[in-house]
Amino acid sequence: NSYNRRLDEMEEKTLRGSILDRNGTVLAKSEFADEKQLRKYPYGSLYSHVIGYSSRKYGKSLIESGYNDYLLGINESSAVFNLRDRLTGEAKEGNNIYLSIDHELQALANKLIKNMKGAVVALDPKTGEILAMVSKPDFDPNEQKLEENWSSMVESEEAPFLSRATQGLYTPGSTYKVLTAASALENDMGDNIYNDSGSIIIDGKEISNYGGKAYGEINLDTALAVSSNTVFASIGVELGEENLRNIGERAGIGKKIPFDIPVSKSVFQYKEMSKTDMA
């Protein structure tokens, strides 16, 4: 528990480990000043939704919380070494952590998103490593700034403490067309030809392609290549809930994702419609 007073006492006598990017750039470090330990975040808000904060007053979050014991060097043998440190008078040092994050990519993502609400995430598709993860709005986790702005941030409708990359729930948009196409292939719909007129009405709601563009008679391959909203909407209705739910669950929708910081579980939502609802 990050509010545990015994941990506070231990941390006073332990130099908390640093957090670094994959190339060794220091993203968080601790220093002793006037017999007090101060946690410093040299890049301010840039890693607020990755590393989180470590505060005597407000506790800890994200990496700082999840790896608290490691950063303090607490393990099964720590009691023995703590006794040794007391006898020798040596200051104890915690362990450092290297993240998969690339600082240059993180800075670029932050520059590109500017002050817009949302998130940017870059992954290595071969390993699943997170190379950059930025969420906006963000906050400065340094102790002084945290204390000055805490009340206003907690009450803010902008929700700066919310990591939109890991805890926001959003519709997947066109990325789900990949799963819809996979389900269509499994259900022998790969050779179907669709008439794309640029828009379609389903259950009284008009769905249009980007820019209202009509592609005419196209197959599944072309529909995926041009990201046809009308074709994939009609395919979704034809597949039905069971098939769409099945392919989604196999891809991880609705399942807990193992990760180093909290991640909201996704939710599958489907409104039953029939072919007669389409025009």
N, C-alpha and C positions, 0 to 999 in steps of 0.2 A: 504494500500500500504506500503510494508516494507521499501520504500525509503522516506516515509512521514516524513518531518523534525519535525512536531509536535509530531509524535510518538517517534522520536529520543529524543526530549526534555523530554517527559514523561518517557522514558526508563532510562534516566540519573538519575531520581529521584525514580525509581521503581526497586527493586531487582527482576529481572526476575525469574520466577518460575523454579524449577528443573524438569528434566525429568528422570523418574525411570523405571526400569523393573517391571515385575509383582510381584517380591518378595522384592522390595524396594531398589535394587542396583541402585545407582545414576549414570546415563549415561551422564547427562549434568547439569551443575550448573553455577550460576553466583556469582561473588564476587566483592566487591568494593575495589579498590586499588588506592591510590592517587586521590581520588574523581572521579575516572573513573570506570565504570563497565566492567568487563572482563568475557566473556563467556568461560567456560572450558569444554572440552570433555576428561575425564580421560582415555578413551579407544581409543583415536586417531581415526583412520580410521574405526574402527569396526562398527560404527553405521552411517557412512557418508551417506548411501543410505536409512536410515530409519529416522533419526532425521534431517539430513541435516546440515546447518550451520546458524549462526546468526552473521552477520558482519555489522558494521557501514559503511564499505566501499563497500561491495558487496551485501548487502541486506540479505534476508533470503530465505530458501528453505525447502521443505518437512514439517515435523512436526513443525519445528521452524516457518515456514511461515503460515501453515494452522491453527495453534493454537496460533498465536501471541497475539491476544487480550486476550485469556484466561491466557496465561503465564504472561501477563502484568496486569492482573486483571481488564481489561476494560470490563464494562458491562453497562446496562442502569442506574444503580445507582452510577457508578464510579465517575461521576462529583460531587455528594454530598460528597462522601468520600474523593475525592481529595481536596475539600475545607476544610474539617475537618483536613486533614493531613497538609495543609498549615498553618492553624490556630494553630495547636498543635506542628508543627515542626517534627512530626513523619515521619520516612521513610516508604514509601509504599512498600508492598510486593505483588508479583503476586501469581498465583496459580501453584501448582505442577501438573504434569501429570504422570499417571502410564500407561505404555504400556502393551500389552499382551505378549511382548517379554520375553523370559526366557534367562537371560544373559549367563548361562552355556551352553545352547543349541546354542546360537549365537556364542559363543567362539569356540565350537566344530565344527560348520559348517564352520567357518572361517579357522580353522586348517585343515579340510579335503579338502577344495577347494584349499588350498595353494595359488599359484600365477597364477592359470589357469584362463582364461577368462570364464565368465559365472556367474551363480547364484545358490544359494541353498536356498530353502524355505521349512520350516516345519510348517504345519498347524494342528490344532486340528480338525479332521474330523466331530466331533459332533457340534462344535460351529462356525467353520470357523476362529477362532482366529489365528493370525500369531504368532508362537512361536519363529521362527528364520527366518531372511531374510538377506542374504549376497550377495553382487554383487561385482564382480571383473572385471577390476581394480577399486580401490577405491581411497580415498584421505583423508588427515588429515584436519578436519574442524576447528581446533584451529586457532585463528586469525593470529598469526605470520606465521604459516605454509601456511595458505591460501594466505596470502599476498606475501610470498616468491615464491610460486609455481603457482599462478593464471594464469599468461600469458602462461606458458608452458603447463598447464593442458587444458586451453581453446583451444590451438592450437594442442594438441596431437591427433594423429590418434587413440590412445587407448581409447579415450572418457571416462576419469575417472569420469566425472560428470553424465554419463548415468547410471541410475539404470536398469540393465539388467533384474532384477526380475519383475519390474513393467512397464517399458517403452520399453524394447526390444521386437521386434516381431520375433518369431521363429516358425518353423513348429512344430506341436504338436507331431509328430512321432507316436510311438505305442500307446500312450494314447488315440488317436482317434479311435483305434480299438474297444474300449468299446462302443462308439457311433455308429460305423458301425455295430457292433453286435446287438445293440438295434434296429437299423433300420431294420436289416435283420429279426429279430424276429417279428417285426411289419408287415413285408411284407411276412409272411409265408414261410421264408427260413430257419427256425430253424432245419428242418429235412433233409436238403440237405447234400449230401456227396460230398466231393471234393478230387480230386487227386492231392496231393502235391508232385511234382517232385523235389522240391528244388529251382526251378527258373521258371520264366514266362516272356514272352516278351509282353509288352503292348505298342502299338504305337511306336514300334521300340526301346523301352527302356527295358533293362533286369532288372528285379527285383528279388532278391535272398533272401532266408532266411538267418538268421545269421549263418555264418560258412558254408553256402551252404547245410545245412542239409535238407534231404527229409523225409517227414513224411508219404508218401503213402496216402491211402484213409482214410480221417478223417472227422468228423462232425464239426459243428460250435463250440461246447463246447471245443473240443480238439484243434481246430485252435486257439481259444482265449487263452487257457492254455499254448500253446507252442509259442504263438505270431507269427503265420505263416504270413510272409509278402506276400507270393504268393497267399494264399487263400483270405486274406483280400483285396488284390489288385483286384482280380477277382470279389469279392463280391461288391466292390465299383463301378466297371464298370457296374455290373448287376443292382445295385440300381439306378444309375444315379444321376445327379446333384440335381434334385428336392428333392429326399428323403434324400440325404446327407446334403443338405442345411437346410432342415426342422429340422432334428434331431440336427444339429449344433446350429441353432438359438434357439431351445428350451433349449439347454444346456448353452446358454449365448454367443455363438460365434457372434461377431459383435455388441454386446450390451455394453453400458457403465456400468462398475462395480463400485458401490458405495464404496469408500475407503477414508482413511484419507490423502493419498498422491496421486499425479497424476498417473493415470494408462492409458497406451495406449489401444485404442480400437482394439480388434482383427478383422481380416479380413478373410472372407471365399473366397477361390480361388479354382476354379474347371476347369479342361480342359476336354472338351467333347470328349469322346472316345466311341467306340462301340465294341461289341463282336468280330467283324471281325478284330479288331486291335490286338487281343490277339493271342499268339502262345505258 
